[in-house]
Amino acid sequence: MKNLFLGIALVLAAATIFTWLSRQRTEARPVLVWTAGLSQDRIEQVEAFHNWLRSNGYADADGRLPFTVKLEATDNQSTLIQAVSGVAGDLIDHVPVNRFAPMGVLEDITDFARENGLDPAHNYPGAASLLTSDGRQYAYACNLAARGLLVNADTFAKYGVPLPPEEWTPARFEELGIEFTRQANAGKKQQEVFFAGPMPDLILPLARSGGGDVFNETLTASRLDSEPFRRALELYRRWVHELHLIPTAAEAASENNRGSSANGEATPQLIYGRYGMILTGRYVNMDLRRSPRGGFRLHFVQFPEFEFKNTVLTARCTSIYKGAKHKEEAKIFLKFLASREYNELLIAGSDGLPPNPRWAKDNPAFHVPPGRAFEGNLHSNELKWALSIAIPESCSPFYPFPDNKLNEAREKVMNDLATVPEALKLAASALDRAITDYVGGTVSLQERYRRACELQRKIEEYKAAGRKLPAAWIANPFLLEYYRQKNMLEE
């Protein structure tokens, strides 16, 4: 009996030691925190990453992973506070690189990205200003968007109006819009159908198509008070208040009561034919594919523009926190974002453009998703534009915030509080004051700002003399490409 009890005790002791050792081994595995939110899409992406680790030989002989990823929800302001305080997650999502990188809270991944094909040159060259700061890379994209106007082709067919061409001018926009609203509202007591939903984000690319941009070449001052912006804002006001091609804010609010969108856009109004088109990207399918009425024919076109065709490139980026404890493991996660498995997940779910265009370019499942031929040219056009005409918004290091004052100008005009020239003059002055105040309160920027202002004076002299500008002088990503295509650069 004594031997029996002794044997049981030894077995229990061995089991306890084994359990303790297993727990220690499990607890010793790093857990990377990815501050990307807690949506179902992100949960699936984490699961896909763990499977990718296994299929790429990172698991041990028992199938255990060397590390795992855990999701946390936060916002940019909270993340910034955490990063400055030294307690941010290993992987920071939704990163505004231009704001975070100068504060020293992001890991420089330039060499790693180049060696592993994660640099902009191997993906979307136009995205460089979204991923880099002062020529160094600090982030990789999780997804991107190059938005345009998504047309309900069935609504146009219903009213016998021809579809817009892929490229069109403001004059053609008006011509088609007047015909569309006339046909769609015939016999109605009041206007119920609009040519397009609200699209204030059209104003910037419309101004850019005439050579304008929010900032000057060195990003030291505003260029809102200029002819391209006056023309663009005046056109938008005309389309809303005079021609009624686009609903007013009050009319749009009334329409929004009819249904909501997961993307905060007017998807229900497009579905039900209240709007002929809306400003969006392929991510709109995250709404349309959930709707029982989302199977109508789609047609994707560029914004109505003048000579210089363009759209705005945006990206949701992830960076490695400078103070992360597991930086090498975090780099492996960035490699996953460029992998076939992750990109095919985004392609299948239509969650924006995949970060690595290699997996989309010659992929029939991207261009025409199985069973969804009615989605038309949406996918192909957005990828084509992202690789050719899409340019991010310019952002100044001397005012690294998303508020460029253009919306303030638009709201004043739409509410009859100022004329177009008055509103833009006020907006430009407000932005210039914001730059001055920010630089004045940031000692580390003051010498850089002084040198940039000196360079801007040289640029003005060269332009006045009709001389080509050295490409190295142009910090504004839009103006750099605009001048390049206009043969105004010395490279």
N, C-alpha and C positions, 0 to 999 in steps of 0.2 A: 504493500500500500504506500509505504514511504517512497519507493522508487516511482510509483505512479504519479504521486503528487509532485515529486521532483521533476519528472518528465514534463508534466503539464506546466509547471513553473518555467522550465527552460523554454518550452515552446512559446508561452506567453511573452517571456522576456525577449525572445528572438523576434516575435511578431511586433512587439513594441519598438524595438530598435530599428526593424525594417521600416515600419510606418514613420518613425521619426526621421530616418535617413531619406525616405522618399519625400517627406514633406519639406525637409531642408533643401533637397535637390530641386523640388518644384518651386519653393519660395525663392531660391537663388536665381531662377530664371528672370531676366529683365522683363518688365512690363512697360511698353512704350505707351505714353498717353498722347492721343491724337485729338486735339480740340477741334473737332469737325462737326459737332452736334450729334443728336441721337436719332436721326431719321432712319426709316427702314432701308433706304438706299445705302446709307453709310454702314449700317450693320451688315448688309450683304457684302459690301466692299471689304470690310474687316475679315469676314469669313473667307472671302475669295483670297485674301492675302495669306491667311494661314494655310489654305490649301496649296497656294503657289509655293510657299516655303517647303511644304512636304514634297511636292512634285519636282522641285529643283534641288533636292538633296540636302536641305538644311536640317531636317529632322534626324535624330539619332536612330540607332538600331531598333529601339523600342517604339519609334514613332513620335517621340517627344520633341517638341519644338524648342529651339534655343532661346526664343523669346516670343512674346505675344503683344498684340496691340489692344488697348482699351480706349473706348470713346469717351470724351467729355464734352459737355456743352458750355459754350462761353461766347462772348462777343468781343469785338476788336478792342474796345476800351478796357474791358476786364482783362483781356489777354495782355495788353500793353502794361497795365499796372502789375500783373503777375510777373511779366518778363523783367521789368525794371526792378522788381522786388526779389528776383531770383527764384521764383517758384512756378514758372510756366511749364506747360506740358512739353514733352520731347519734340512733338510735331505740331506746329502752329498752322491752322488752316485759315482760309480767307485773309491772307496776309497782304496788306498794302505795303509792298517792299519799299517804295519811295519814302514812306514815313518811318517804318520800323528799322530798316538797315542803318541809317545814319545814327541811330541811337545805340548801336552796338549790341542789339539783342538777337541778331540772326547769325547763324553760322555761314561763313563763306564757303560755297560749294563749287566755285569756278572750275578748279582743276578736276575734281571728281565728276562734275557734269560733262566736261569736255571728253574725258576719258571713257565715259559710259554712254555717250550719245544723248545726254539730257540737256545740252545747250541749245539755245534758240536756233542756231544755224542748222541743226539736225532735225528740227521740228517745225515751228512756225517762226520764221525770221522776224516777222513784224511784232512778235510778242516780247522782244528783247527788253523794252523799257518797263514791262510789267514784272520781269524776273530779275532785273539787275539794278544796281545802283553804283554810279561812278565806275562803270565798266566791269564790275564784279557781280557774279551771279549768287543770289541768295534764296532762290525758290525754284520749284518746278510746278507746272500746272496740273491740276486735277481734272479740269475740263475748261473749255473755252467757248466763246460765242462770237459770231460775226453777223449781227442782226440785219434784217431787211424787212420787207413788207410781205406778209403772208396773206394771200388772196383766197377767198372761198370761191373757187371756180364755178361751183354749182349755182351760187347766188348770181354771178355775172351771167351765166347761161339763162337763168330764169328771167332776167330782164332784157336779154338780147343785146348785152353790151360786150364788146370784145375785151379779151384779157389784156392787161398791161404788158408791154414788152419787158424783157429783163432789164434793159437800160432805158430810161426815159427822162425827159426834161420836165421842169415845172410847168411849162406851157401845155405839154401833153397830159400831165396830171390834172390840170384844170379842165381841159377839154373832155377827157374821159369822165372826170368827176361830175361835171355838170350834167352830162348825158345820163350817167348812172343814177344820180339823185332824182333827176326828172322822171326817168322810167320807174324807179323803185317807189316813188311817192305819188304817182299819178292816181287821182281819185281819192286821196286821203285828205282829211280835214287839216291835218298838221303833219309836219315831217316826222316820220318814224324810222326811216332808214338813212344811214350816212355812208358816204363813200369810204371813209376810214375812221377808225377809232382815234382817241386822243394819242398824239405822238410827239410830245415836246422834245424828245430825244432826237428827232429829225433835224432840229435847227442847227446843231453843230456840224454834222456832215454836209448839210446844205450850204452852210457858210464856207466850209472847207472846200467844197467843190468850186468855189470862186476864189480860192487862195487865202481865205482867212483862217485864223486860229485864235484860241483864247489868250495865248502868251506870245511874246516876241521870240526871236531866235535864241536868245540866251536865257529865256525863262525868268527874266528880271522884271518884266512889266506886262501889263494887260494890253491886249489888242482887240478887246471887245468893241471899243468905239471906232469901228471901221466900216467901210462900205460893204464888204461881204456879209457882216452880221446885220447891218441895217437892212440889206436886201432880203436876207433869210428870215428875219423876224417879221418884217413887213408882209412877206408872202404867207407866213404861218397865220398871222392875224387876219389876213384877207380870206384864207381858206376856212377859218373858223367863223368870223363875224360877218363877212360879206357874202361869200358863196355858200356857206353852211355845208361844206363838204366834210367837215370834222365837227363833232359836237362841242358845245361850250362845256365848261366845268359843271354847270348845273345840269345840263342835259346828260352828261356822262354819269353824274352821281345818280340820276334817276335810272339810267340803264343798269348801273352796278347793282341796284336793288333786285334785279331779276336773276342774279346768279353770281357766284364767286369763282375765283380761279386760284389754283394752288400756287401759281407763279405770279399772282398779283396783277395779271393782265386781263384784257377784255376777251378772253377765250369764249365765254358763253355767248357774248354778243356776235362773235364771228360764227359760232355754231348755228345760231338761230337766225342768221341773216340780217341782223340789225346793223352790222358793220360789214362793208364789202371786204375790208382788209384790216389787219392790225400790225403793229410793229412788234416783232418777236424773232425768235430763232428756233432751231429744231427741238429745243427743250420744251416747246409748246406741246409736243406729243405726250408729255407727262400728264397733261390735262386731257388732250383729245382722245388718247387711247383708253382713258377711264370713262369716257362719256358714251352712252348708247347711241348718240347721234354724231359721233366724231368721225364717221367714215366717209365724209364728203371729199371731193377732189380738191387738192391743194395746188397752189401755184405761187412760187417764191420769186420776188423781184427786188431789184435794188431801189434805194430811195430816189425820188425825182431829184435830179441834180444838174448842175451846169457842167462845165468842161471836165473838171478833175473828178473822176469817179472814185468814190471811197465809201467805206463804212467803218464803224468803230469796233476794234477788237477788244474784248474783255476776257478775263481769266480768273478762275478761282484757284488760288495758289496755296501750296503747302511749303513751309520752311522748317528747317531744323533750328530749334532754340539754342542759342549760343551757350547757355548753361546746362544743356541736356547731359544727363549722366551716361547715356548710351548712344553716342553719336554714330558709331559704326553700324549699329543695328538700324538707326534711323535712315542711314544712307541706303540700306537694303530696301527699306520701304519705298524710297524714292525710285529705285530701280523697278520695283513692282508697278509703280504708276506709269512707267513706259512700256510695260510688258504687254504681250498679246492678250493675256487673260484679263487684265484690268481694262484695256481698251475695248475688248469685245463686250465686256459687261456694259460699258457706256454706250457702245454702238447699239446693242440690243435694247437698252432702256431709253435711248434717245435723250440721255442726260447731257445735253450740250455736245460740243465737238470733242473727240478723244484727244488726249494730250500728245499722243504720238501719231501723226498723220499717216505713218507707214502702214498702219493696220486698217486704214480706211480707203486710201487712194485707189487701190485695185481690188477692193472688196465688194463684190456684188451685194452682199447682205447689208452693207452700209448704204450704197447708192439707191437700191430698191429693196427695202426690207421684205422678207418673204410674206406674201399675202397682203402687202400694203402698197401696191402699185399706185393707188389713188393719192399717196403722199407726194407724188410727182417729183419735181426738181428740188424739193426742199433740202434734202441732204447733200446732193451733189453741188448745188449752188453755194450753200453756206461754206462748205469745205473749199471750193474754188476761190471764193472771196477772201476767206481767212488766209489763204496762201498767196494772194495777189494784191488786193486793194484794201485790206483791213489794217488800220493803224490805231493804236490805243490813244486815248485822250492824253494830251500833254499835261504833265504835272510838274510844278516848280519845286525844287528843293528849298526855295525861299518861302514857300507857303505850301507844305505837303499835306493838304487837306482836300477832300473831294468837292468842297463847295467853291465853284469857280464864278459864282454870282450871275451866271447866265439865266438860271431859273428865276432869280429875283427880277431881272429885267423883263422876262416873259410875263410873269405874273402882274407886274405893273401895267404892261401894255394890255393884257387880256382883261384886266379890271378897270380899264380906262383911267388909270392913275397917272399915266405919263404917255407921251408919244414915243415912238420907236427910238428916235435919236436921243431924247431925254433919258429914257430908261437905260440905254446902253452907255451913255456918258456917265450916269450915276453908278452903274455896275462896274465900269472900268475904274472909276475913282475909288470905289469901295475895295476892289481887288488890289489896287496899287497901295492903298493905305494898309491893307492886311499884310502885304509883303513887307512894307517898311516896318510895321510894328513887330512882325515875327523876327525879322533880321535884327532889329534893334534889341530884342530880348534874347537873342541867341548869339553869344560871343563867338562861338566856333564858326559861324557862317559869315561874319562881317567882312573878313579879308577876301573870302571867296566871292562874296557879293560885289565888293568893290572892283575886283578884277573882271568879273562878268559884265559889269556896267561899262567899264573901259572898252571891253571887247565889243559890246553892243554899239558904242559910238563908232568904232572902226567899221562895223558891218553897215551902219547907216551911210558912212562915207563911201564905201564900196558900191552900195546900191545906188546912191545918187550919181556916181560916176559911171554906172552901167558895167561895173567890173564883176567878174565871177567871184563867188565867195568860197574860201577854203572850207571844205566839208567839215574839217575838225573844229571849226568855229561854231557850228550849228548844234545846239543842245536839244532843240525842240524836235522830237521824232517825226512829227507831221511835216514841219517845214523842211526838214532834211530830205524826205522823200519827194515832197512837192517840188523843191528846187532841183533835185536830181532829175526828175522827169521833164522839167522845164529847161534843162541844160544850163542851169545857173550856177553850177558848182565846179570848183577846181579840185579834182580828186587825184 
